[in-house]
Every structure is written in structure tokens, then in C-alpha cells.
């Protein structure tokens, strides 16, 4: 089972700031994310991240980004998740 489709929200919650407005777009990881053709990546590699049992898979973009961070910073699975939760980049 693939990831759930991302819902586009037209209404903006007064008390929720979008992540794109919080991060510095000049940060190396934000610039890298802009360079990647995510739809093509999801089409080519999405099947690798599908779930066959249990809950639906996480988005391909998220999984690829976490694998990239794990590799670049030589992190364990636990460390990359901890870093992802604490750091918006």
C-alpha cells in the first residue's frame, strides 16, 4: 500500500505557521530539496517504499530524505529520527 495522497489545504490556520515560512531557504538542505525532481523520484522509486502489511507507507520524499540524512551524517535509525523530529531542515 502506497502513502496517502497529500491533502492541499486552502484555508490557513491562524495558529499554525507553514514550515516553508520558518526555515531559511538558503540552507544547504533546503536548496537541495528544491533541486530534486520529487515527482519523478516518487515514480521511479516509490514502489521500494510501499507497505505490504499494516499501516500505509510514509511518503517517498520523506523516506528518501531520511535515508539521505542517515548516509550523509552516518547516523543510526534512531539518531536520524531523533534529529528529524528536532530539526526542520
HELIX and SHEET records of a PDB file:
HELIX    1   1 UNK A   19  UNK A   21  5                                   3    
HELIX    2   2 UNK A   28  UNK A   35  1                                   8    
HELIX    3   3 UNK A   38  UNK A   45  1                                   8    
HELIX    4   4 UNK A   46  UNK A   49  5                                   4    
HELIX    5   5 UNK A   60  UNK A   72  1                                  13    
HELIX    6   6 UNK A   77  UNK A   86  1                                  10    
END                                                                             
